[in-house]
Amino acid sequence: MLKIYAYSGCSTCKNALKWLKQHAIAFEEVPIRETPPSLAELTAMLAAHKGDLRKLFNVSGLDYRTLGLKDKLPTMSTDAALKLLAKNGNLVKRPFAIDTKNSVHLVGYKEPEWQAALLHRR
């Protein structure tokens, strides 16, 4: 089943969840701050995005700026970056939608990307 990591105060997450409901797509919603994606899910998402770590990070978030990740991320090991994401859901770009079984790996909400990934499964 499609798993959506989202934050209730995020308008982009709300729009994505609304879109899923409008299209009658079943999903499990997980609070991203309290329960960040697992290392296995982050690794799968990273592979789907051709190893671009920056795509997995919420680069506009306060935690990203506070930790100085703009400067640190380019020299950080993949393992260290994924462990950081797995421990701090605020750092993960949201919504984070994953269904490895059906090859769905979406970060952020762009309706055309979600349509292409999710409506073809019907």
C-alpha positions, 0 to 999 in steps of 0.5 A: 500500500502507498505510504504517505509521510506528511506533516499536518501543518504543511499546506503541500501535504494537505494538497497531496492528501486531498488529491489522493482522496479525490482520486480514491487512491488508498494510502496510509498516512504517517506523521513524518515528524514523529515517525520519519521514513526508515533507512530502507525507505530512504535508500529506496527513494534515493535510488529512485532519484538517481542518488541525488541526496538533496532531493530528499531534504527539506532545504527550505526548513528551519532544521536544514538551515540551523544545522548548516546542511547547505554547506555540509551536505555536499561533503557528507557521506550518503550513509551519514545523510540517510541516518540524519534523515531517518532520525529527524523527520523535519529534514525530510522533504514532504510529502514523502510517498512510497510504495516500493512494491508498485515502484512509487517514489515521490518527494514533494507534491507536483500533481503531474508527477503524482498523476503519472506515478499513481493513476497509471496503476488503475 
